[in-house]
Amino acid sequence: VALVNGLVMGGGAAMVAPLKFAVVTEKTVFATPEASVGLHTDCSFSYIHSRLPGYLGEYLALTGARLNAKEMIAAGLATHFVHSEKLEDLEKQLLNLNTGDESAVRAVIEEFSTDVQLDQESILNKLSTIDKCFSAETVEEILKALDSEVSVDGNQWIAPVLKSMRRSSPTGLKITLRSVREGRKQSLQECLKKEFGLTMNILRSVITGDVYEVLQSYNE
């Protein structure tokens, strides 16, 4: 069981998304922004993202876009919504259960949980356009597809997406896209092994020095 009441990104998100019970609140924000700093979507997310609806995983991995709690539930990245003021009481009840029985845990969580619906302006209501653009074979083709869609009425959300991708590490984007695409045909074990190798080579500057450039600018 994960109780998430704030930012959940990168490695932290990998401790939430795969769980049988992932409880989120109105304060929860999810993202995988690693590609922007020259790293890649790691901690099993080449496996998780590649199994999200359509090409939503590629969108999240390449843009670092944030999802709220309602969107996490709709995408399958969380299971239950509980208002933050009820979270402490939920935790106490779970600790007092004294059993790992799945049905008992579910019953307690559902006692506190609330059904939620996507907001009208949610990015998950744009999945047809996301699929159209992020199904392209390369980063360059994805950017080209986004460029062709940005002027279409209702696609104002694409402009900040393009801005975000174009200021990100080009190498990080390419590595991330390939990793997520390969993840569609790989097991969790294969994805973790691949991600570890990528991370080690990035940290050794075998692939790119982008991540060190970003860290240096932060320190300065």
C-alpha positions, 0 to 999 in steps of 0.5 A: 500500500502506498499513501501519496500526498504530494510530489511523486516523481522518478524513483519515488513514482516507481514505488507507487505505480506497480502497487496493488493499492496506491492511494492519492490525494488532491495534493498528489503530482506525478511526473517522470522528468529525467529526460530533460536533464540528460538522463532517461526514464529509469526505475522500471518506467520503460516497462510501466510507461510502455504499458500505459494506454496508447502512447501516453507513456511516450508523452509522459517520458519525453515531456516530463508532463505532470499528472494530478491524482484523478489522471493517475487513477484514469491512467492506471498509475494509482488505484484510489482517491482519498482526501488529504484530511482523511489520510492520517485516519486511513493510515491508522486503520490500516496499521490496526488491521493486523492482517495482510488479507487483500480484501480486508485492506481493500475494504478499509481503503474503500471506506475512505475513498471517493470516486473521481472523474477527469477534469474537462481540460485534462490532458487525458482527454487529448489521447487521440492527438497524443497517439497521433504525434507520439507514435512517430518513430523518432524524436524529430518526427514527433516534434514535426507531428506536434508542429503540424497539430499546434495550430489546430483549434483546441491544441493550445496545450501543444505549445508548452509541450514543444517548448519543454521538449526543445529545451531538454537534452536531445540525447536524453530524449532519444535514449528515453524514446528508444528505451520505452519503445523497447520496453513494449517487448521486454519483461520487467527484468529485461527493462531493469537490466537495460535501464541500469546499463544506460544509467551507468554509461550516462554517469560515465559520460560514455553516452553523453555529458548532458547530465553533468552539464545540467548538474554543473549549472545547478551548482553554479 
